Amino acid sequence: MAWEVLSAIGTIAFAVSGAIIAMEEEYDIFGVYLLGVVTAFGGGAIRNLLIGVPVSALWEQEFMFQLALISITIVFLFPHKTLGHWNRWGHFFDAIGLSAFAVQGALFAVELGLPFYAAVVAAVLTGSGGGMVRDLLAGRKPLVLKAEIYAVWAAIAGLLISIDVIRTDFMLYALFLAITLLRILSYTYKWKLPTRKILTTS
């Protein structure tokens, strides 16, 4: 049950995120739908490639594609004044998508009997892959590559699931909420990972 619910939540959140960014970049309607769908399913496609699952398995998710298309349509038809506040709450959708797909990706790897490090990678790629593709297509620097903490939360979710700390549906939902909250806190208070800049001399 948790698998289907989190898949639906992640699909809707990332489809909305991709559609909004496409409209911010003034893409036409085709571009809005394309970026929304790519954001919703890009992470799963990248994950499948790396863990040996046929990418064609994505096309079996008919209901998820319907959810994505409906979500994109609703956002596209929103009043402009509402969309103008995207910068205030847009990160919220991204946090939800990251968390839902990170948990879902880790569950997917565990069900295939893969080792813990594969589950961590699957969590990170599923949670942040769609956002990375979205940002690259929109000509933006991917969030996962910035100093602000992003993919670390997905990795933590993957680790907890892979070592069997999280076992029940209730615990999976609690983990989803916790990762979402941590992501929101990290961009609200600008928590950052250490960086090191190389200074060039002329």
C-alpha positions, 0 to 999 in steps of 0.5 A, a space after each residue: 500500500 505504501 508503495 502505491 501511495 508514495 508513487 502517486 504523491 511523488 508523481 504529482 509533486 514532481 509533475 507540478 514542479 516540472 510544469 511550473 518551472 517550464 512556465 517560468 521559462 516561458 515554454 509553450 504548452 508542449 514544453 510544459 507537458 514534456 518537462 512535467 512528465 520528464 520530471 515525474 518519471 526521469 528519476 525512475 528511468 535513471 534508477 532502472 538503467 543503473 540497477 538493471 531493470 528495463 526502462 520499458 517498465 515505466 510504460 506499465 504505469 498507466 495510472 501514474 501517467 494519467 495522474 501526471 497529465 491531470 496534475 500538469 493540466 490543472 497547474 497550466 490552467 491555474 490563475 496567473 496570480 496564484 502561480 506568481 507565488 511559486 517562489 514561496 511554496 515551490 520548494 515544498 513540492 520539490 521536497 515532497 517529490 524528493 522524499 516520496 521517490 527516495 522512499 519508493 526507490 529504496 523499497 524497489 531496490 530492497 524488493 529486488 534483493 539488492 545490497 544496501 549501497 544499491 538501495 541508497 543509490 536507488 533512493 538518491 537517483 529516484 528522489 533527485 534524478 527527475 529534478 536533475 533532468 528538469 533543471 538541466 532542460 530548463 538551463 538551471 544548476 541542479 539542486 543536487 549539485 549545490 551546497 544546500 543539503 538535498 540528496 543527502 536526505 534521500 540517501 538517509 532514507 535509502 540507508 534506513 530502509 536497506 538495513 531494515 530499520 523501517 519495516 511497516 507502512 506506518 514507519 514508511 509514511 513517518 520516514 516520508 514526512 521526516 525527510 520532507 520536513 528535513 528538506 524544508 528545514 534545510 532550504 528554509 535555514 540554508 543548511 549547507 554541506 562543506 564546500 571547497 573552492 579552488 582559487 586560480 592565480 593569474 
